[in-house]
Amino acid sequence: MPIFKRKAYDKLIEWKNTSNGKYAILIEGARRVGKSTLAEEFAKNEYESHIIIDFSKASKNILNCFEEDISNLDRFFLILQTYTGVQLVNRKSVIVFDEVQLFPKARQAIKYLVADGRYDYIETGSLISIKKNVKDIVIPSEEKKLKLYPFDYEEFLWATGNNTYRLLKDFYNKKIPIGVVNRKLMRDFRIYMAVGGMPQAVAAYLEKKSFKEIDEVKRSIINLYEDDFKKIDASGFTSRIYKDVPAQLSHNKKRYVISSATGRKTQKKDQERLYDVIDSQTVLISYNVTKPDISLTSTKNLDSYKLYIADTGLFVTLMFIDRPATDNILYEKLLADKLPANLGYLYENVAAQMIAASGRELCYHTWLKKESTHYYEMDFLIGVQQKIVPIEIKSSATASHKSIDVFCEKYSQIVDRPYIFSQKDISNDGQLLFMPIYLLPFLLES
């Protein structure tokens, strides 16, 4: 598989230059998101020598080093170099603990290894916060965390050799219509939605494989996630919580309902299952903000939330996971912009993915219309300086925008310019700005 350029690489450079060995770094993310590849490439390029210990297949001799020799670091490093055949150089070498959640004692050892100061340490982990993996160890405070997400749109364009991304910023800054080129740019973006940002799926696309073959790659990743969930919950309910995300978004509910996924009354254990799914970083959680303010998270309702799939390419596959890949005509309709109107939640999911990749927490807001049972909803709220930017996501152009109008009137003192992101070209209706969804990342840079 090709090596892809990732933005997280620059964050690793920053960690290496600023920490000077005082902190290890833990690269967290869902399975198959590219953590191991990123760590290995960084180790090869930025150090004189490196050792990679993959705890999914490490030998007993290596594991015994952590059991028997960690109390004597001189002996520990000598044995480690002997077994691996790699000579470590003081302050010029790095040791990578890959899939560290599989061997918690190695993670616990980070405290002593960092204090020793001879080498740098990179950890990678999936499902890293699940209680059974850390319940018997002390989590090291000498550890910084770096979340690795699926490819964002810019990374996807890097991979495909498309150089238009930064040119789009001029359109965003000047707020001028793009014109007929918008049709092509939207088709490019819909390809990203269809393929997604998982490295294996992107590689399959670059190899000019069919969307049937790309879909099979994504199904294999989803099957891997299901296997992980079954390892921690043989009942299958954890897997159901994950797989039911597209269905619940399609019903346009104002919050995710666990009982709808499990098919039974919610139990205490189900809340733990939800946290396990969130910890796996295969989903993104957006909390309902009860009273929008400059500090959005201060009034979030922990019992009212939506879930999104962390990768929209996997979302597309999950929508029709119950049928063979050969029967999935969604790709053809998506690329031709012939999706039914009720599939607009697909665009909502990709917006959530872009917001999360920018490092922002996901927030939304619902409120009841006075003297009515009708709910209004703002899809997303983000903070920009001392203001709140309300965002609506639509799959196609529309003249109706009642919710965002009412929201701006209700919270006029704290609202910055509102946006509707869809496939529509840049335009405005008074203060309200319409923009194509591929320009959303530039707002998130504010």
Secondary structure, DSSP 4 states (H G I P E B T S, - for coil): -PPPP-THHHHHHHHHHHHTTS-EEEEE--TTSSHHHHHHHHHHHHSSEEEEEETTT--HHHHHIIIIITTSHHHHHHHHHHHHT----TTTEEEEEETGGG-HHHHHHHHHHHHH-SSEEEEEESSTT-HHHHTTSPPPSSEEEEE-PSP-HHHHHHHHT---HHHHHHHHHHT---TTHHHHHHHHHHHHHHH-S-HHHHHHHHTT--HHHHHHHHHHHHHHHHHHHHHH-TTSHHHHHHHTHHHHHHTT-SS--HHHHHTS---HHHHHHHHHHHHTTSEEEEEEESS--SSGGGGEEEEEEEEEES-HHHHHHHHTTTS-GGG--HHHHHHTT---GGGTHHHHHHHHHHHHHTTPPEEEEEEEPTTSSPEEEESEEEEETTEEEEEEE-SS--S--HHHHHHHHHTTTTB---EEEESSPSEEETTEEEEEGGGHHHHHT-
